Amino acid sequence: MEPIEINAGNWYLRALRADERIDDRPALADGGITEPGYVERRNAEWADETHFSWAVCVPTTAELVAEIGVTPASDGTATVVGWARAGYDEALADGLSSVRRFTAGALGLEPRDAS
């Protein structure tokens, strides 16, 4: 599957990027994610449909302020998790709500929070 963009009201959700136009790696590092190849791995997971991830962004700048991920399970459910940079809890909450709706409606999976 190709990455799907989501409009979450005040926030814009898109695939993670690390290219000449947008580089999410510094913002990911603010969240403690410094794994080399992280962005590439997350994009490959879209292709094989093992994990779907979104950068929750400020619409005017495309700056990543949170990340949300969905991991499908074989029982028809999907675990939904996310984290936010300091000061962006509202962006995470809005994004999670939109991603849960996408998970149920578009993916046909019952969203559940990680335990």
C-alpha positions in Angstrom: 0.0 0.0 0.0 1.2 3.5 -0.7 1.2 5.9 2.3 -2.1 7.7 2.8 -2.3 11.4 3.9 -4.9 12.4 6.5 -6.2 15.8 7.3 -6.7 15.9 11.1 -8.3 19.4 11.4 -5.4 21.7 12.6 -2.8 19.0 11.8 -1.7 17.3 8.6 -0.6 13.6 8.7 1.8 12.3 6.1 4.4 9.6 5.6 7.8 10.2 7.2 10.3 11.8 5.0 14.1 12.3 4.7 14.8 13.9 1.3 16.0 17.1 -0.2 12.7 18.9 0.6 11.7 17.6 4.0 13.9 15.9 6.6 12.0 14.5 9.6 15.2 13.0 11.2 16.0 16.0 13.5 12.4 16.1 14.8 12.5 12.3 15.3 15.8 12.7 17.2 13.9 15.1 19.5 11.6 12.2 20.3 14.6 9.9 21.0 14.5 8.1 17.6 18.0 8.1 16.2 18.0 4.7 14.5 19.8 4.9 11.1 17.4 4.0 8.3 14.3 4.6 10.5 12.4 6.6 7.9 13.2 4.1 5.1 12.1 1.2 7.3 8.8 2.9 8.1 8.1 3.6 4.4 9.0 -0.1 3.5 6.5 -1.2 6.2 3.7 0.7 4.3 4.6 -1.3 1.2 4.4 -4.7 2.9 1.5 -3.5 5.1 3.1 -4.6 8.4 3.1 -1.1 10.0 1.5 2.2 9.0 3.1 5.4 10.3 2.3 9.1 10.1 4.2 12.3 10.8 1.8 14.6 12.5 2.7 18.0 11.1 2.1 21.7 11.3 0.2 22.4 8.0 2.1 25.6 7.1 5.6 24.3 7.7 5.3 20.5 7.4 7.3 20.2 10.6 6.9 16.9 12.4 5.5 17.4 15.9 4.3 13.9 16.6 4.4 10.4 15.1 1.6 7.8 15.1 1.9 4.2 14.1 -0.6 1.3 13.5 0.5 -2.3 13.6 -2.1 -4.8 12.2 -2.6 -8.1 14.0 -3.9 -11.3 12.5 -7.1 -11.2 14.6 -8.6 -8.2 12.8 -7.3 -5.6 15.3 -4.5 -3.1 15.1 -2.4 -1.5 17.8 -2.3 2.3 17.6 0.6 4.1 19.3 2.1 7.6 19.2 4.4 10.1 20.8 4.6 13.9 20.6 7.4 16.4 20.9 7.2 18.6 24.0 4.2 21.0 23.8 2.4 19.1 21.1 0.1 16.8 23.1 -3.0 18.3 21.4 -1.5 17.4 17.9 -1.0 13.8 19.1 -4.6 13.6 20.5 -6.1 15.0 17.3 -3.9 12.8 15.1 -4.7 9.6 17.1 -8.4 10.2 16.8 -8.1 10.6 13.0 -5.9 7.5 12.7 -8.2 5.4 14.7 -11.1 6.4 12.4 -8.8 5.6 9.4 -7.9 2.2 10.9 -11.5 1.2 11.3 -12.9 2.7 8.2 -10.2 2.3 5.5 -8.3 -0.7 6.9 -11.3 -2.5 8.3 -9.4 -3.2 11.6 -10.5 -2.6 15.2 -8.1 -0.1 16.6 -6.8 -0.7 20.1 -4.2 1.2 22.2 -1.0 -0.5 23.2 -1.2 -2.0 26.7 
